[in-house]
């Protein structure tokens, strides 16, 4: 049976249960309380009131009202306001009639006058209608609350789906641009350098030394752009080894750091299983965001902190990746603020349901701790 049908059936049962429970509780309280009060009042006046018979007749009316409410389907969601009101009124009037008939059968009244009949029927119908109306109000309140919860859950789902689509699109664009930079642009720059080499070789003595110097400087500048700017931008957009896995991409990132900086990488066994290249359970968006956190933290450590030691730890905490990047740099105080790139990453992590914390003490290094939820771990254990 489809899940939606099961949920609908469960909701209908919950609505009917709320209606009957609330209406039955209110009317039972009236039934017992009214019988006891009548017996006490008439008993003080010297009369003889059959209390148990009155309670029995009143409880019979309660049962009759609940049966009518259940059989007529007042709780069905397709019922309109007019239909529900008519059903509640009909249940109250019928229950009142059943109550008075039970009173006659149980000898609560013997040949009662018309005014007693009218009073008993009117009071019984009024009490039953009030009880059924309160049950209906409780049911409708529960239905509205359930609808609000369902709408809120659907809104969250739409937001999550939109965010996932944006993340996938970002990864796709990053990869295409990075491949374009690494491929076609680098090839064009290589061809330009080759043509310059040919030009330098062919000019010989026909060009002045100053012209040759300018051409050599242009060639060197193009080589610098190709090696440094184009490759660096390509790696920033889509890190090396990211297709293989998050850990290889972080390792490749650390491998490009100058040897004067001591780097350490610690990865738990759970993360290695999660990031297994043969069956990775991390999406490309999750891998990219994790590597970007490490990259931003290392960049700040080297650029601003002048760190000599950088320590990267990747572990699994509940259903989230935890990335810790520590350095022994100069650190910063509260007045310095968090770098803009780190602030943007923090916003990005919050959108993904994670968080990023930066703690630093002047002269005592900086620690960046990021939590990134892993979608595959939310539905299935590792």
MARZA-865062 format. One line per 4 residues: for each residue x, y, z of N, C-alpha, C. Coordinates in steps of 0.2 Angstrom, whole numbers, plus 5000, padded with zeros to 4 digits. Layout:
MARZA-865062
X,Y,Z,X,Y,Z,X,Y,Z; ...
end
This chain:
MARZA-865062
5004,4994,5000,5000,5000,5000,5004,5006,5000; 5003,5011,4996,5007,5017,4995,5007,5021,5002; 5013,5024,5003,5014,5028,5010,5009,5033,5011; 5007,5037,5005,5002,5042,5006,4996,5040,5008
4994,5034,5005,4987,5031,5007,4987,5029,5014; 4993,5026,5017,4993,5024,5024,4993,5030,5028; 4996,5036,5026,4996,5042,5030,4989,5045,5030; 4986,5045,5025,4979,5047,5025,4974,5044,5029
4975,5037,5029,4970,5033,5033,4972,5034,5040; 4978,5035,5042,4980,5036,5049,4978,5043,5051; 4978,5048,5047,4975,5054,5049,4968,5054,5050; 4964,5050,5046,4957,5050,5047,4955,5046,5053
4959,5041,5055,4958,5038,5061,4959,5042,5067; 4965,5046,5066,4966,5051,5072,4961,5056,5073; 4958,5059,5067,4953,5064,5067,4947,5061,5071; 4945,5055,5069,4939,5052,5072,4940,5050,5079
4946,5048,5081,4947,5047,5088,4947,5053,5092; 4949,5059,5090,4949,5065,5093,4942,5067,5094; 4938,5067,5089,4931,5069,5089,4927,5065,5094; 4928,5059,5094,4924,5055,5098,4926,5055,5106
4933,5055,5107,4936,5056,5113,4934,5062,5117; 4934,5068,5113,4933,5074,5116,4925,5075,5117; 4921,5073,5112,4914,5074,5113,4912,5069,5119; 4914,5063,5119,4912,5058,5124,4914,5060,5131
4920,5063,5132,4923,5065,5138,4918,5071,5141; 4917,5076,5137,4913,5081,5139,4906,5079,5141; 4903,5075,5137,4896,5073,5138,4895,5068,5144; 4900,5064,5145,4900,5060,5151,4901,5063,5157
4905,5069,5157,4905,5073,5163,4899,5076,5164; 4895,5079,5159,4889,5082,5160,4884,5076,5163; 4884,5070,5160,4879,5065,5161,4880,5063,5169; 4886,5062,5171,4886,5060,5178,4885,5066,5183
4888,5071,5181,4887,5077,5185,4880,5080,5186; 4876,5080,5181,4869,5082,5181,4865,5077,5185; 4866,5070,5184,4863,5065,5188,4864,5066,5195; 4870,5067,5197,4872,5068,5204,4869,5074,5207
4869,5080,5203,4867,5086,5206,4859,5086,5207; 4856,5082,5202,4848,5082,5203,4847,5078,5209; 4850,5072,5210,4849,5068,5216,4850,5072,5222; 4855,5076,5222,4857,5080,5228,4852,5085,5230
4850,5089,5224,4845,5094,5225,4838,5091,5228; 4835,5086,5224,4829,5083,5226,4829,5079,5232; 4835,5076,5234,4836,5073,5240,4835,5077,5246; 4838,5083,5246,4838,5088,5251,4831,5091,5252
4826,5090,5247,4819,5092,5247,4815,5086,5249; 4818,5081,5251,4814,5075,5253,4811,5070,5248; 4814,5072,5242,4812,5067,5236,4816,5061,5235; 4814,5056,5231,4817,5050,5230,4819,5050,5223
4826,5051,5221,4828,5051,5214,4832,5045,5213; 4831,5041,5208,4835,5035,5206,4841,5037,5202; 4846,5038,5206,4853,5041,5203,4856,5036,5198; 4856,5030,5200,4859,5025,5195,4855,5025,5189
4849,5025,5189,4845,5025,5183,4846,5031,5179; 4846,5037,5182,4848,5043,5178,4855,5043,5175; 4859,5040,5179,4866,5040,5176,4866,5035,5170; 4863,5029,5171,4862,5025,5165,4859,5027,5159
4854,5031,5160,4850,5034,5154,4855,5039,5151; 4858,5043,5155,4863,5048,5152,4868,5045,5148; 4871,5040,5151,4877,5037,5148,4875,5033,5141; 4868,5031,5141,4866,5028,5135,4865,5033,5129
4864,5040,5131,4864,5045,5127,4871,5047,5124; 4876,5046,5129,4883,5047,5126,4884,5042,5121; 4883,5035,5122,4884,5030,5117,4881,5031,5111; 4875,5033,5111,4871,5035,5105,4874,5040,5101
4876,5046,5105,4879,5051,5101,4885,5049,5098; 4890,5046,5101,4896,5044,5098,4895,5039,5092; 4890,5034,5093,4889,5030,5087,4886,5034,5081; 4882,5039,5082,4879,5043,5077,4885,5047,5073
4889,5050,5078,4895,5054,5075,4900,5049,5071; 4901,5043,5073,4905,5039,5069,4902,5036,5063; 4896,5035,5063,4892,5032,5057,4891,5037,5052; 4889,5043,5054,4888,5048,5049,4894,5051,5046
4900,5049,5048,4906,5052,5045,4907,5059,5046; 4905,5062,5051,4906,5069,5052,4914,5071,5052; 4918,5067,5054,4925,5068,5054,4929,5068,5047; 4925,5066,5042,4928,5065,5035,4930,5072,5033
4936,5073,5030,4939,5079,5028,4935,5083,5022; 4931,5078,5018,4927,5081,5012,4921,5084,5015; 4919,5083,5021,4913,5086,5024,4914,5094,5024; 4909,5098,5022,4909,5105,5023,4906,5107,5029
4907,5114,5031,4905,5116,5037,4898,5115,5039; 4893,5116,5033,4886,5115,5034,4885,5108,5036; 4888,5103,5032,4886,5096,5033,4889,5094,5040; 4895,5097,5043,4897,5095,5049,4892,5098,5055
4890,5104,5054,4886,5107,5059,4879,5103,5059; 4876,5101,5053,4870,5097,5053,4871,5090,5056; 4877,5087,5055,4878,5081,5058,4879,5081,5066; 4882,5087,5068,4882,5088,5076,4876,5089,5079
4872,5093,5075,4865,5095,5078,4861,5088,5078; 4861,5085,5072,4857,5078,5072,4859,5073,5077; 4865,5073,5079,4868,5068,5084,4865,5071,5091; 4865,5077,5092,4863,5080,5098,4855,5078,5099
4851,5080,5094,4844,5079,5095,4843,5071,5096; 4846,5067,5092,4845,5060,5092,4847,5057,5099; 4853,5059,5102,4855,5057,5108,4850,5059,5114; 4847,5065,5113,4842,5068,5118,4836,5063,5118
4834,5061,5112,4828,5057,5111,4830,5050,5115; 4836,5047,5113,4837,5041,5116,4838,5041,5124; 4840,5047,5126,4841,5048,5133,4834,5048,5137; 4829,5051,5134,4822,5052,5137,4819,5045,5136
4820,5041,5131,4817,5035,5130,4820,5030,5136; 4827,5031,5137,4830,5027,5142,4827,5028,5149; 4826,5035,5150,4823,5037,5156,4816,5034,5158; 4812,5033,5152,4806,5030,5153,4806,5022,5154
4811,5019,5151,4812,5012,5151,4815,5010,5158; 4819,5015,5161,4822,5014,5168,4818,5016,5173; 4812,5019,5172,4807,5021,5177,4809,5027,5181; 4814,5031,5177,4815,5038,5180,4809,5042,5180
4805,5042,5175,4799,5045,5175,4793,5040,5173; 4788,5041,5177,4782,5037,5175,4776,5042,5174; 4774,5042,5167,4769,5047,5164,4770,5054,5166; 4776,5056,5163,4778,5063,5165,4774,5068,5161
4773,5074,5164,4769,5080,5161,4773,5082,5155; 4770,5086,5151,4773,5089,5145,4778,5093,5146; 4778,5097,5151,4783,5102,5153,4790,5098,5155; 4789,5093,5158,4795,5089,5160,4798,5086,5153
4794,5083,5149,4796,5080,5143,4800,5085,5139; 4797,5091,5138,4800,5097,5134,4807,5099,5137; 4807,5099,5144,4813,5101,5147,4819,5096,5147; 4817,5090,5147,4822,5084,5147,4825,5084,5140
4820,5084,5135,4822,5084,5128,4827,5090,5126; 4825,5096,5128,4829,5102,5126,4835,5102,5130; 4835,5101,5136,4842,5100,5140,4846,5095,5137; 4844,5089,5136,4848,5084,5133,4851,5085,5126
4847,5088,5122,4849,5090,5115,4854,5096,5116; 4853,5101,5120,4858,5106,5121,4865,5103,5124; 4865,5099,5129,4871,5096,5131,4874,5092,5126; 4871,5088,5123,4874,5084,5118,4877,5088,5112
4873,5093,5110,4876,5097,5105,4882,5101,5107; 4882,5103,5113,4888,5107,5115,4894,5102,5116; 4893,5096,5118,4898,5091,5118,4901,5089,5112; 4896,5088,5107,4898,5086,5100,4902,5092,5097
4900,5098,5098,4903,5104,5095,4910,5105,5098; 4911,5103,5104,4918,5104,5107,4922,5098,5104; 4919,5092,5103,4923,5087,5100,4925,5089,5093; 4920,5092,5089,4922,5094,5082,4927,5100,5082
4927,5104,5087,4932,5110,5087,4939,5107,5089; 4939,5102,5093,4946,5099,5094,4948,5095,5088; 4944,5092,5085,4946,5088,5079,4949,5093,5073; 4945,5099,5072,4947,5103,5067,4953,5107,5069
4954,5108,5076,4961,5111,5078,4966,5106,5077; 4965,5100,5078,4971,5095,5077,4972,5095,5069; 4967,5095,5065,4968,5095,5058,4972,5101,5055; 4970,5107,5058,4974,5113,5056,4981,5112,5058
4982,5110,5064,4989,5109,5066,4993,5104,5062; 4990,5099,5060,4993,5094,5056,4995,5096,5049; 4990,5100,5046,4991,5103,5040,4997,5108,5040; 4997,5112,5045,5003,5117,5046,5009,5113,5046
5010,5108,5050,5016,5104,5051,5018,5101,5044; 5013,5098,5040,5014,5096,5034,5016,5101,5029; 5013,5107,5029,5016,5112,5024,5023,5114,5026; 5024,5115,5033,5031,5117,5035,5036,5112,5032
5034,5105,5033,5039,5100,5031,5040,5100,5023; 5034,5101,5019,5035,5102,5012,5039,5108,5010; 5038,5114,5014,5042,5119,5012,5050,5118,5013; 5051,5114,5019,5058,5113,5020,5061,5108,5015
5057,5103,5013,5059,5099,5007,5060,5103,5001; 5056,5107,4999,5057,5111,4993,5063,5115,4994; 5065,5118,5000,5071,5122,5000,5077,5117,5000; 5077,5111,5003,5082,5107,5002,5084,5105,4995
5078,5103,4991,5079,5101,4984,5082,5107,4980; 5079,5113,4982,5082,5119,4978,5089,5120,4979; 5091,5119,4986,5098,5120,4988,5103,5114,4984; 5100,5108,4984,5104,5103,4981,5105,5104,4974
5099,5107,4971,5100,5108,4963,5105,5114,4962; 5105,5119,4966,5110,5124,4966,5117,5122,4967; 5118,5117,4972,5125,5114,4973,5127,5110,4967; 5123,5106,4964,5125,5102,4959,5126,5106,4953
5122,5112,4952,5124,5116,4946,5130,5120,4947; 5132,5122,4953,5138,5125,4955,5144,5121,4953; 5143,5114,4956,5149,5109,4954,5150,5109,4947; 5144,5108,4943,5145,5107,4936,5148,5113,4933
5146,5119,4934,5149,5125,4931,5157,5126,4933; 5158,5124,4940,5165,5125,4942,5169,5120,4938; 5167,5114,4937,5171,5109,4934,5172,5111,4926; 5166,5113,4923,5167,5115,4916,5172,5121,4915
5171,5126,4920,5176,5132,4919,5183,5130,4920; 5184,5125,4926,5191,5123,4927,5194,5119,4922; 5190,5115,4918,5192,5111,4913,5194,5115,4907; 5190,5120,4906,5191,5125,4901,5198,5129,4902
5199,5131,4908,5205,5135,4909,5211,5130,4909; 5210,5124,4912,5216,5119,4911,5217,5116,4904; 5212,5116,4900,5213,5113,4894,5214,5118,4888; 5209,5121,4886,5209,5126,4880,5213,5132,4881
5213,5135,4887,5217,5141,4888,5224,5140,4889; 5226,5134,4893,5233,5133,4894,5236,5131,4887; 5232,5127,4883,5235,5125,4876,5236,5132,4872; 5231,5136,4872,5232,5142,4868,5238,5146,4871
5239,5146,4877,5245,5150,4880,5252,5146,4878; 5251,5140,4878,5257,5136,4876,5259,5137,4868; 5254,5138,4864,5255,5139,4857,5258,5146,4856; 5255,5151,4860,5258,5158,4860,5265,5158,4862
5267,5154,4867,5274,5154,4869,5278,5151,4864; 5276,5145,4861,5279,5142,4855,5281,5147,4849; 5275,5151,4848,5276,5156,4842,5281,5161,4844; 5281,5163,4850,5286,5168,4852,5293,5165,4852
5294,5159,4854,5300,5156,4854,5303,5155,4846; 5298,5154,4842,5300,5154,4835,5302,5161,4832; 5298,5166,4835,5299,5173,4832,5306,5175,4835; 5308,5173,4841,5314,5175,4844,5320,5172,4840
5319,5165,4838,5324,5162,4835,5325,5164,4828; 5319,5167,4825,5320,5169,4818,5322,5176,4817; 5321,5180,4822,5324,5187,4822,5331,5188,4821; 5334,5184,4825,5342,5184,4825,5344,5191,4826
5349,5194,4821,5352,5200,4821,5347,5206,4819; 5341,5204,4816,5337,5209,4813,5334,5213,4818; 5333,5211,4824,5330,5215,4830,5335,5217,4835; 5334,5223,4838,5338,5225,4843,5338,5221,4849
5343,5222,4853,5343,5218,4860,5337,5221,4864; 5336,5227,4864,5330,5229,4868,5323,5226,4866; 5322,5225,4859,5316,5222,4857,5316,5215,4859; 5322,5211,4858,5322,5204,4861,5321,5204,4868
5324,5208,4872,5322,5208,4879,5315,5209,4881; 5312,5213,4877,5304,5214,4878,5301,5208,4876; 5303,5205,4871,5299,5199,4869,5300,5193,4874; 5307,5193,4877,5308,5188,4882,5304,5189,4888
5303,5195,4890,5299,5197,4896,5292,5195,4895; 5289,5197,4889,5282,5195,4887,5281,5187,4887; 5286,5183,4885,5286,5176,4885,5286,5174,4892; 5290,5177,4896,5291,5175,4903,5284,5176,4907
5281,5182,4905,5275,5184,4909,5269,5179,4907; 5269,5177,4900,5264,5172,4898,5265,5166,4902; 5271,5163,4902,5273,5157,4906,5270,5158,4913; 5272,5164,4916,5269,5165,4923,5262,5164,4924
5258,5167,4919,5251,5167,4919,5249,5160,4918; 5252,5156,4914,5250,5149,4913,5251,5145,4919; 5257,5146,4922,5259,5141,4927,5255,5143,4934; 5255,5149,4935,5253,5152,4941,5245,5153,4941
5243,5158,4937,5236,5161,4938,5231,5156,4935; 5233,5153,4929,5228,5149,4926,5227,5142,4930; 5232,5139,4932,5232,5133,4935,5229,5134,4942; 5231,5140,4946,5229,5141,4952,5221,5142,4952
5219,5146,4947,5212,5147,4947,5208,5141,4945; 5211,5137,4941,5208,5130,4939,5207,5126,4945; 5212,5126,4949,5212,5122,4956,5207,5124,4961; 5207,5131,4961,5202,5134,4966,5195,5133,4964
5194,5133,4957,5187,5131,4955,5185,5124,4956; 5190,5120,4955,5188,5112,4955,5195,5109,4957; 5196,5108,4963,5202,5105,4966,5205,5099,4962; 5211,5098,4962,5214,5091,4959,5212,5085,4963
5211,5080,4960,5209,5073,4963,5202,5073,4966; 5198,5079,4965,5191,5079,4969,5187,5073,4966; 5188,5071,4960,5184,5066,4957,5186,5059,4960; 5192,5058,4962,5194,5052,4966,5191,5052,4973
5191,5058,4976,5189,5058,4983,5191,5064,4987; 5187,5065,4993,5189,5071,4997,5196,5071,5000; 5198,5065,5002,5204,5064,5006,5210,5065,5000; 5210,5062,4994,5215,5063,4989,5215,5070,4987
5210,5074,4987,5210,5081,4985,5213,5085,4991; 5212,5083,4997,5215,5087,5003,5223,5086,5003; 5224,5079,5001,5231,5077,5001,5235,5081,4995; 5232,5082,4990,5235,5085,4984,5235,5093,4986
5231,5095,4989,5231,5102,4992,5237,5103,4996; 5238,5099,5001,5243,5100,5006,5250,5099,5002; 5250,5095,4997,5256,5093,4993,5259,5099,4989; 5254,5104,4988,5257,5110,4985,5259,5116,4989
5259,5115,4996,5261,5119,5001,5269,5119,5001; 5272,5125,5001,5280,5125,5001,5282,5120,5007; 5288,5117,5005,5291,5112,5010,5293,5115,5017; 5294,5122,5017,5296,5125,5023,5290,5125,5028
5284,5124,5026,5278,5123,5031,5277,5115,5032; 5277,5114,5038,5276,5107,5040,5268,5105,5040; 5266,5101,5036,5259,5099,5036,5258,5092,5039; 5252,5091,5042,5250,5085,5044,5243,5084,5043
5241,5077,5041,5234,5076,5039,5232,5069,5043; 5227,5070,5047,5224,5064,5050,5217,5063,5048; 5216,5057,5046,5209,5055,5044,5207,5048,5047; 5201,5048,5050,5199,5042,5054,5197,5037,5049
5197,5030,5051,5195,5025,5047,5188,5026,5045; 5183,5028,5049,5176,5029,5047,5176,5034,5040; 5180,5039,5040,5180,5044,5035,5183,5040,5029; 5188,5036,5029,5191,5033,5024,5186,5028,5020
5182,5025,5025,5176,5020,5022,5171,5025,5018; 5169,5030,5021,5164,5035,5018,5167,5038,5012; 5173,5039,5011,5176,5042,5005,5180,5037,5001; 5178,5031,5002,5181,5026,4997,5180,5027,4990
5185,5028,4986,5184,5030,4979,5180,5025,4975; 5180,5018,4977,5176,5013,4973,5169,5014,4975; 5167,5016,4981,5160,5017,4982,5159,5023,4987; 5160,5029,4985,5160,5035,4989,5153,5036,4991
5152,5038,4997,5145,5040,4999,5145,5047,5000; 5150,5051,4998,5150,5058,4998,5148,5061,4991; 5144,5066,4991,5142,5069,4984,5148,5073,4982; 5148,5075,4976,5153,5080,4974,5152,5086,4977
5146,5088,4979,5145,5095,4982,5148,5095,4989; 5147,5089,4993,5150,5088,4999,5157,5088,4999; 5160,5085,4994,5168,5084,4994,5170,5091,4992; 5167,5095,4988,5170,5101,4986,5170,5106,4992
5164,5106,4995,5163,5111,5001,5168,5109,5007; 5170,5103,5008,5174,5101,5013,5182,5103,5011; 5183,5102,5005,5190,5104,5002,5191,5111,5003; 5185,5115,5001,5185,5122,5001,5187,5125,5008
5184,5121,5013,5185,5123,5020,5192,5123,5022; 5195,5117,5020,5202,5116,5022,5207,5121,5018; 5205,5122,5011,5209,5127,5007,5209,5134,5010; 5203,5136,5012,5202,5143,5015,5206,5144,5021
5205,5138,5026,5209,5139,5032,5216,5139,5031; 5219,5135,5027,5226,5135,5025,5229,5141,5022; 5225,5144,5017,5226,5150,5014,5227,5156,5019; 5222,5156,5024,5223,5161,5029,5229,5160,5034
5230,5154,5035,5236,5152,5040,5242,5154,5037; 5243,5153,5030,5249,5155,5027,5250,5163,5025; 5244,5165,5023,5244,5172,5021,5244,5177,5027; 5240,5176,5032,5239,5181,5037,5243,5179,5043
5243,5172,5045,5246,5170,5051,5253,5168,5051; 5256,5168,5044,5263,5166,5044,5265,5159,5047; 5260,5154,5047,5261,5148,5050,5267,5144,5048; 5270,5140,5052,5275,5135,5050,5273,5128,5051
5267,5127,5054,5264,5120,5055,5257,5121,5054; 5254,5117,5050,5247,5116,5048,5245,5109,5049; 5240,5108,5054,5237,5101,5055,5230,5101,5053; 5229,5096,5049,5222,5095,5047,5219,5088,5049
5213,5088,5052,5210,5082,5055,5203,5081,5052; 5202,5076,5050,5195,5074,5047,5192,5068,5050; 5186,5069,5053,5183,5064,5057,5176,5064,5056; 5172,5059,5059,5165,5058,5058,5162,5059,5065
5157,5064,5065,5153,5065,5071,5146,5064,5070; 5143,5059,5072,5136,5057,5071,5135,5057,5063; 5131,5061,5060,5130,5061,5053,5133,5066,5049; 5139,5069,5052,5142,5075,5049,5150,5074,5049
5153,5077,5044,5160,5077,5043,5162,5083,5048; 5168,5081,5052,5171,5087,5056,5178,5088,5053; 5179,5094,5051,5186,5096,5048,5189,5101,5053; 5195,5099,5056,5198,5104,5060,5205,5105,5057
5206,5112,5056,5212,5114,5053,5215,5119,5059; 5221,5117,5061,5225,5121,5066,5231,5123,5064; 5234,5129,5066,5240,5131,5064,5244,5135,5070; 5250,5136,5069,5254,5139,5075,5256,5146,5073
5252,5149,5069,5253,5156,5066,5252,5161,5072; 5252,5167,5069,5251,5173,5074,5245,5174,5077; 5239,5171,5074,5233,5172,5076,5230,5179,5075; 5224,5180,5078,5221,5187,5078,5216,5188,5084
5215,5194,5085,5210,5195,5091,5203,5196,5088; 5199,5198,5092,5192,5199,5090,5191,5205,5086; 5196,5210,5087,5195,5216,5083,5197,5215,5076; 5201,5210,5074,5203,5209,5067,5197,5206,5063
5192,5202,5066,5187,5199,5063,5188,5193,5058; 5183,5190,5056,5184,5184,5052,5185,5186,5045; 5190,5183,5041,5191,5185,5034,5184,5184,5030; 5184,5188,5025,5177,5188,5021,5176,5181,5018
5182,5178,5015,5181,5171,5012,5178,5166,5017; 5181,5167,5023,5179,5162,5029,5171,5163,5030; 5169,5170,5031,5162,5171,5032,5158,5169,5027; 5160,5169,5020,5156,5166,5015,5155,5159,5016
5160,5155,5017,5160,5148,5018,5156,5146,5024; 5156,5150,5030,5151,5149,5035,5144,5150,5033; 5142,5155,5029,5136,5155,5027,5134,5149,5022; 5138,5147,5018,5137,5141,5014,5136,5135,5018
5140,5134,5023,5139,5128,5028,5132,5129,5031; 5130,5135,5033,5124,5135,5037,5118,5133,5032; 5118,5135,5026,5113,5133,5021,5113,5126,5020; 5119,5122,5021,5119,5115,5020,5117,5112,5027
5116,5116,5032,5114,5113,5038,5120,5112,5043; 5126,5114,5041,5132,5113,5045,5133,5120,5049; 5140,5120,5051,5142,5126,5054,5150,5127,5054; 5152,5133,5055,5159,5134,5055,5161,5138,5061
5166,5136,5065,5168,5140,5070,5176,5142,5069; 5178,5148,5071,5185,5150,5071,5187,5153,5078; 5192,5150,5080,5195,5152,5087,5202,5154,5086; 5204,5160,5089,5211,5162,5088,5213,5166,5094
5219,5166,5095,5222,5170,5101,5228,5173,5098; 5229,5179,5098,5235,5183,5096,5242,5179,5098; 5246,5177,5094,5252,5174,5095,5252,5167,5097; 5245,5164,5097,5245,5157,5098,5241,5153,5093
5241,5155,5087,5238,5151,5082,5230,5152,5081; 5228,5148,5076,5221,5148,5074,5218,5141,5073; 5212,5140,5075,5209,5134,5074,5202,5135,5071; 5201,5131,5065,5195,5132,5061,5191,5125,5062
5185,5125,5064,5182,5118,5065,5175,5119,5061; 5174,5114,5056,5168,5115,5052,5164,5108,5053; 5158,5108,5053,5153,5103,5053,5149,5103,5047; 5150,5097,5043,5146,5097,5036,5142,5090,5037
5135,5091,5037,5131,5085,5037,5132,5081,5030; 5131,5074,5031,5132,5070,5025,5125,5067,5024; 5123,5068,5018,5116,5066,5016,5115,5059,5017; 5120,5055,5014,5119,5048,5014,5119,5045,5021
5121,5048,5026,5121,5046,5033,5115,5047,5037; 5111,5051,5034,5104,5053,5037,5099,5048,5037; 5100,5044,5031,5095,5038,5030,5098,5031,5031; 5104,5031,5031,5107,5024,5032,5113,5024,5036
5114,5020,5041,5120,5020,5045,5126,5017,5041; 5132,5020,5043,5138,5018,5040,5140,5011,5041
end
